[in-house]
């Protein structure tokens, strides 16, 4: 999944500030530990840029803490974006979301059957401690994530590889994984079936390399804080106290980075600010250069010259706990969905460029290979609002389930102004219209929310998810029975079969695959296995002097490698 969960962590709570003179009218916001730690810290300090005559420094203010810097463990977009800036895999994405060589020297050579990828590595790439990055680093990084003792939540990324499923199930040894080093700077990857978008997947953290000697030397301390990792990206991390700790951190330009001449920012300070009003105040006084906004803030600033809106590519949805007796009942699931006025949520409640969702797959993510028509636009599904029908279905569900007293729905989501607003709306329409229902809306820190959802401690939850790559599979696989991030525990053999048919049986037939993926999405929507609400936009106020930040509709959401301040 880069998995790119929780884009609103960035979109609703991100702001950047720089040492600049951009200011706004205050009233409107418009323009006018131990030895290992010490050794690692010293290596990272040496790798960071030395002082220059004119150091460039900016500050990013996020609404959420950093949850992990271990490449195999990130499921939220905040962590994924951070890792994209401090680490690097074989490829990065350009502004058009096309992969270009980074850790690799060139794009892969692909066998005629689409199964074998041979990749020459960039011999200039090195770790921040000076060690060269070799093919063995990729073999080790991937194998570490797939092995049973270190099994990653991102396991679905690796199931494209030959023998990965069998290794995960314990039938084969990790040495049989479909990746091997032909020599120090040549990597061979073997897939279980042809995947047209596999090269794009290789930009994601689960496919990053790791230095075996360093990781094993650190043991359980690896990636526990910024002093217990080494880096190969445009920046190195410093002042990070540990996952889920609500403290500040910083990025320093990596002087060991192979492409350091194209990195123009020397230091990026990260500050956590959870309240949009506070961010607006800082932007208004010129103390910060970019803030994420939503709701009335976005509506009020839409005509500002500093207003920037990005595509609505992140799905916001309700997941039902399929192991809960209430939501095992289809009538109960459908009743919740019918209460939601998606047009009103997107256009009135938020009004920030978000779009009502009539499906799971966002617009402009997947096109028909023959006609070029958009997947979402041609899905042919309408998620209706019908309060009267919802009441009827809930009455039927109560009768079928034998419910006589009050029903309590535990409804967690994560901290952001947007999620609080929509969560309160959902709570209100459910309690107002479904007899005997009380909804406990619980707005949690992201790290706590992820643990809560992962452990099934909810009746239904609301979260966001961004596609990892430009294909409907990126979101549809969230609801596979054995999906690593299938927090709702949704399980339907027919749905699983449709996805398998699309991605295995018709992997080489793009047109038929497209049809099967649409059939799978229609099936789960008709089953009310998930309740899509809206496609979230990224609305910002940005200092016009801040340039070069790349925004992607798929992972990674934000790339700061080429950011700079215009004179």
N, C-alpha and C positions, 0 to 999 in steps of 0.2 A: 504494500500500500504505500509507497511513499505514496504510497501511503502517504498520503499527505493529509493527514488528519488536521482538523481544527485550524483552517486558514484564518479564521477570525481572530486567532491569537495574534496574528500579525496585522490583519486588515483593520481590526477594530481597536487594537491597542498599540500599534506601532507608531513611533515617531522618531525622526532623526533630527539632531541639532548639530550645527556646525559653527565653527568660528567665522561668522559672516556678519554682514551688516543689514541683512534683510529684516524688515520689520513690518508690522501690520498696525492698522488702526485698532486700538484696544477695545473699542466698542463693538466692532463688527468682525474682526479677524481677517479683514481683507487687506490688500497691500497698502500702504503708506509706510612541615612534618619531619620526616627522617632523611637518611642519606639518599635513598632513591628519589625522594621528593626534591631534595636539594640539587641532585645531579640533573634531573629532568628540568627543573626550573632554570638552571644555568644554561642548559642546551637551548631551551626556548628563548631565553633572553639573548643569547648569542645569535639566534636565528632571526630575531626581530630587527627591524630597520634601525640603523644608527640615527642620531639626531642629524637633521639637515638644517640648512639656513632658513628654510621656510616650511616647517612640518605642517602637514595637512591633518586636521583632526575633526572628526564629527562625533556626534552622540546619537545613538539610537535608543529610543525609549519604548520598551515593550510592556504589554499589560500582563505578561505571564513569565514565570520563571523558566529556566532552561532545565529540561527533564532528563536529558542524557546526552553524552558525547560518545557513546559506544555505537559504532556504525550498525551493528546488528539489532539494536534495541529501539531505535527511534520510530514512533508511530505518529507523532504530532508534527505539524509543519514548522513550529518554532525550532524544535531540535533538528529537524531535517535541514532547514535553512542554515542554521548555525554550522552544522557539519559540512554542508556544501562549501562554506567559506573557510573552514580550517583544514579540511581534508579534500582529497580529489581522487576520482576514479579514472577510468580509461578515457572518458569523454565528459565534456561539459555541454550545455545547451546555449546556442546563440539566441539573439533576439527573436528569431523566427521559430524557436524551439527545435532547431535542427542540431543533432550532435556533432561536435567537432573535436578533433584529437586534443587530449590534455596529457594524461598519464600514458596514453598510446601515442605512437609516432604517426599513425595513419588510421583511416577507417578500416574495419576488418575485411579480410579476404574470406568470402563465404563459399562453401562448397556448393556444387550444382544441386544437391538435394536439400540445401538449406539447413543442414544439421551441424556442420563443423565451421567454427569461426577461428581463423588464425590471425593473431594480432601482434604486431611488432610494437615494442614498448619504447617510450621516449627515454633515451639513455641519459638525458640531462636531469630527469626527475630524481629528487632525493628527499629524505626525511629531514626534519628540522635539526636533528643531531648529526647530520652530514652523511648518514648511511645511504647508499644507493638503493633505489626501489627496483626490485627485480620481479620476475614472473613468480618466484616462490612466495613473494608477499601477497600476491593475489590468491594463489592456491591456499595459503594458510588462512587468509582472512575469510574466504568463502567456506572453507572446511570447518573452521572454528564455529561458525554460525549454524551449520547444519548438524554438527555432531550432537549427540544426545545430551551431553553434560552442559552444553552451551546453547541449547536450542533457542532460536530467535523467534520472536513473535512475527517477524517478517519472513517466515519460512515459505510463504507462497511465492516469494520472488525466486527462490532456488528450485522450486518444483519444475521449472522449465528445463533444468539441467538433466542430463542422462543419469539415471540411477538415483536421483535425489529422493524420490518417493520411497524407494526401497531402503535407502539409508535411514530416512526418517522413521520408517516403520520397524527398523532393526533387522531387516532381511539381508542387507549388504553392508560392507565395511566402508568407512568414510574414504578410504583410498580409491574407491571405485567411482567417486563423484566425477561428473563430466567436465573436469578442468585439470590441465596439467601444464607443466613448464617444459617446453621443448628445448630451451636453453635459457640463459639468464635474462634475455630480453625478447623472448618469443613465447606467447601464451596460446594454448589451444583449448577451445571451449566446445563441448559437444552437447547438443540439445536432444531431448527425447522426441521432439517434433518440431517442424519448421515454425518459427514465430517471426512474422514480418516486422514487428516493432522491437525486436530483442536489443538492437544496438541502442535504442533510446532508453531501455531499462538500465543500461550500464552506467548511466549518470547517477544512479541512486546510491545512497550510503550502504545498503546491504552488499553492494558489489565493489566497495572500496578495498584497497589493500591494507594489510597490517604487517608490521614487522614482528616476526615470531620471537626473536631474541628479546626485544623490548617488552612485549606483552607478557611473556612468560616470566620475565624478571619481575614485573610489577605484580603479577598474580591477581588477587582480588582487588587490589588497589587500582588496576588499570581503568582509566576513564572515570575514576571516582571524583576527580577535580582536575583543574587545568595543569597542575604540576605532575600529574600521572598519565600524561599522554604525550606523544610526539606527533608532529603535523607535517603534511605535505601539500597543503592548500595555499591560497594567496595570503592567508593570515595565520598567525598562531594565537592560541587562546591564553589569557592570563586573568588572574583574580577571580576565577570561577571556583566557588567554595564546594560545590557538589550538586548532584541532581535534586531538583525540587526545592532547593533552598532559595528563598526569596531575596537573593542578594545580587548586587551588580557584578558585571564582569566586563572584560574588554578584549578586543582583537588588536594585535599588532602586526604590521606588515611583515611578512615572512621573507627575510633576506636570503633564505636558502631556496626560495621558490624559483623554479626554472624560468618562469615568465614574469619575474618581479618588476621588470621595466615597464610593464603595462598595469601595474598596481599603483594607484596614485594617491591613496589615502594611507597615512602612516599609523594612525590610531583611530579605532572606533570604540567609543565608550558606550556601554549598555546600561541604561537606567530603567528600572521598572516603575511605571506609573499606571495604575489601574483605572483611574477616573478620567473620562474624556474631557470633562469640564476643566480639570487641571491641565491637561494637554493643550486645550484650546487657549487657556490663559498664557501658557508658555509660548505658544505660537504667536499669540497676539502681541507679546512684548518683544518678539524677535529672538527669544532665547533658544528656540528650536526651529528646525528647518522643514520638518515633515511630520504630520500626525495622521493617524487613521481616525476616521469619523464615520458615524452612522446616524440613522434616525433623524431627529430634528436638526442636529448639527449639520448633517449633509444637506438637508433641505434648505437650510438657511445660507449655506455657503456655495450652492451649486453654480452661482454666477460669478463667484470670485475668480480672479485670474490665477489664483494659486490652487484652484480645485482640479483634481486629477481623478478620473474614474477608470478602473480597469474592468475587463470582462467579468461577467458573473459566471464563474466556472466551478465554484465550490458548492456541493450539495449540503443543505441543512435538512436533517431528517429526524423523525422519531423512530427509535428502535424499540420493539416490544420484547419483553422477556418471554421467550417461547417455552420456558420451563415453568412459567407462572400459570396457574389454572385459569385465570381470567383471560389471558391473551393466547391461550391455546384455542380459545373460541374465536372463530372467524368473525362472527357478528360483532363481538366486542372490538376487534381490531378495526373493522369497517366503520363502526360508530365513531370512533375517535377521528378517523380520517375525514369523515363527512362533516364534522364540526368545524374544520379548518377552512377559513376563507383565504385562500392563498393569494388572490389578487389584492385583498385588503392588507395582508401582512407585508407583501413586497412593496406595494405602491403607496400605501397610506401610513401604516405603522412604521415602516422603515424609510421608504422614499429616498433611498441612497443609490439607486441604480440596480438593486437586486431584482430578480425576476421570479415570478411564480413558477413553481415546479410542477410539471405534469408527468414527471418520470424520474428515474434515478440518474441517467446519464445527462450531463449538462450539454448545452448547445456548443457547437464548434469544437467538439472533442473527437468525433468520429464521423467520417463521411462515407457514403456508399461508394465502393471502388469503381463502379461502372457509371453511375449517374452523377456522382458528386453531391448528392442530396444529403442533408444533415441527418444524423441518427435520431436526435431528439425531435426534430421537426417532422419526421416521417414515421414516428412511433405509433401515432394514431390513438393515443390514450388521453382522456380528459379526467383529471382528478376533481370531482365535483364537490360542491358544498350543498348539503341538504340536511338542515337541522331536524326537520320533522322525521325524515327517514332514519337519522341517527338515533333519535329517541325510540323509534320502533325497534330498531336492531338491538339497542341496549336492553330494552324490556325483554326481548326474546332471549338475549344472552343471560340475563338475570334468572329467567325461568329455567333455561337449559342447565345452568350451573347451580341452581338451587340457592341463590343468594337471597337472603332476607334482610339483613342488617346493612350497616354502612360499609362501603368498600373504600379502602385507603390505597391510593396509587402513589408509590414512591417514585418521584420524577426528578432525577438529578440532571444537571447540565453543568457547564463550566463558566468561569468568570469572564464576562465581557458585557458591555452595555447592550449590545445587540441580542445576546442570548438571554440576558435578564429580561429584556423587553418582550421578546417572543415567548419565552418561558411563562411569563406572567399572563400573556394573552391565552396560551394553551390552557393554563390552570383555570383561568376565568371561564372560558367557553365550556370546558368539561364539567366544572362544578355547577355552572348555571343550567346546563341542559341534560346531564345524565343523572337520573334519580339515585340518591344515596351514595354519591361518589365524593370523596374528599381527596384532593391532590396536594401532596407535600412537595412543593417545588424546592429543590435544594441546589443552590448555586455554589459550586465548589472550585477551589484552585485546580488547575489543569491536572497536575500530578495526582491529586486525590480523586478527581473525576475519572481519570484513566484507570486507576486501580479499582474504583467502585464499579465501573462498567465491565472491566475485564473479569472481575470476580462475580459478576451477576447479582450485585446487591442493589437491585432496582426492580420496579414493575415495568416502567418504560423510561427511556432516556432520550435526550436530544443532544446531538452533536453535529459537527461539520466534517466533511471529508472531501479532500481534493484528489483528483486523479493523478496517479503517478506518471502516466504516459497517455498519449492521445489515442485511446482505444476504450470502448465501452467496458471491456473486461476489467479495467482498473477499478471500477466501482462495483460491478456486478459480482465479482469474486468475493466481496465482503460478506456475502450471504450464503456462500457454499457451506455445506455441513461441516467440513473440516478446515474451514478458513481460519487462519491464525488470528484474524481480527474480527471474527464473527461474534461480537459481544452479545448480540441478541439471541444467540443459539438457534437461529432459524435453521430448520432442516426439512428439506423436501426432496425426495429422490428424483422426482420429475424435473425439478429445477436444476439439480446437480447434473442430471443426464443431458439436459439441453446445453449447459455450459461446456460439458465435456465434449459433446458433439461438435460445438462450434470451435473449440480450441484444440481438439485432437483430431477428430474424424475429418473436419473440413479446414484444417490449418492451412492447407495449400490452395484452397478454393475461396478466395476473398469474398466473392459475391454470396456464396452459400453461407459462409461464416457470418457475414453481416446479417443475413436473414435469421440465422439461428440465435444470434445474440439478441436481436429484437424480440424473437419469440420468447426467449428466457426472461427478458425484462417485462414483457406483457404478462407472463405467467405469474411472477412474484407480485406484480402490482394488482392483478386480479385476485390474488390470494391475500392481499393486504398484509403481506409479510413485512412490509416497511411502509412508513408514511412520509414520503417526500414533502417538504414544505416550500422551500424556495432555493434558488441558486444565488448565492451570496456574491456580491460585488466587492471590490476593494476601492473604497472612496477615501481620498487623501487630500490634505492641504500640503503643498510642497513649495518650498523656496525655489524659484526658477533658476537660481545659481547652482542648485544641486543636480548634477547630471550623471548619466551613465549607469544608474541602477536598473538592472534588467528584471522585469516582472514576467513570470511565466504563468500561463493558465494551468500548467501541470507542474509537477515537482521539478526542480526546486522553485518555490514561489518567488523568492528574492535572491538575487546574486549581486554581491557588492564588489566583485573583483575589479570591474571597470568604472566604479564610482569616482567622481571628481567634483571639485568645486570650481566653478567658472570664475575667473577674475573679474 
